């Protein structure tokens, strides 16, 4: 279960150019689920996967560039 979701979490964790923990927290908040802790346990619901992928792309594109934070 959750193979695609876990891959998204791993990508945010490894490709973050800022603070990976902050980017994972942003992913969790924007998706509305604790993906960073439960991705492997959650089913790969197509809607949730599409939302998580979209948000991960957004976070990674902002990561390390200030991203409007602070």
C-alpha positions as CSV (number, residue, x, y, z in Angstrom):
1,X,0.0,0.0,0.0
2,X,1.0,3.6,-0.4
3,X,3.9,2.9,-2.8
4,X,3.3,6.1,-4.9
5,X,2.6,8.2,-1.8
6,X,5.8,7.0,-0.1
7,X,7.7,7.9,-3.3
8,X,6.4,11.4,-3.2
9,X,7.3,11.8,0.4
10,X,10.8,10.5,-0.3
11,X,11.2,12.8,-3.2
12,X,10.3,15.9,-1.1
13,X,12.7,14.7,1.6
14,X,15.7,14.1,-0.7
15,X,15.2,16.9,-3.2
16,X,14.4,19.7,-0.8
17,X,16.9,22.5,-1.2
18,X,15.8,24.2,2.0
19,X,14.8,22.4,5.2
20,X,13.4,19.0,4.4
21,X,11.4,18.8,7.7
22,X,9.7,22.1,6.9
23,X,8.9,21.1,3.4
24,X,7.4,17.8,4.6
25,X,5.3,19.7,7.2
26,X,4.0,21.9,4.4
27,X,3.2,18.8,2.3
28,X,1.2,17.4,5.3
29,X,-0.6,20.6,5.9
30,X,-1.6,21.2,2.3
31,X,-2.7,17.6,1.6
32,X,-4.5,17.5,5.0
33,X,-3.0,14.1,5.9
34,X,0.1,13.2,7.8
35,X,1.8,11.8,4.7
36,X,5.3,12.0,6.0
37,X,4.4,9.5,8.7
38,X,1.7,7.4,7.1
39,X,2.3,7.4,3.4
40,X,3.3,3.7,3.3
41,X,0.2,2.7,5.3
42,X,-2.4,4.8,3.2
43,X,-3.8,3.3,0.0
44,X,-2.7,5.0,-3.2
45,X,-6.0,6.7,-3.8
46,X,-5.6,8.4,-7.3
47,X,-7.1,11.7,-6.1
48,X,-4.8,11.8,-3.1
49,X,-1.8,10.9,-5.2
50,X,-2.5,13.6,-7.8
51,X,-3.0,16.2,-5.1
52,X,0.2,15.1,-3.3
53,X,2.2,15.2,-6.6
54,X,1.0,18.6,-7.4
55,X,1.8,20.0,-4.0
56,X,5.2,18.3,-4.0
57,X,6.1,20.0,-7.3
58,X,5.0,23.3,-5.9
59,X,7.0,22.9,-2.7
60,X,10.1,21.7,-4.6
61,X,9.9,24.6,-7.0
62,X,9.9,27.0,-4.1
63,X,12.4,25.1,-2.0
64,X,15.6,27.0,-1.4
65,X,14.4,30.2,-3.1
66,X,12.7,31.7,-0.1
67,X,9.4,30.6,-1.6
68,X,7.6,33.6,-0.1
69,X,8.3,32.3,3.4
70,X,9.4,34.7,6.1
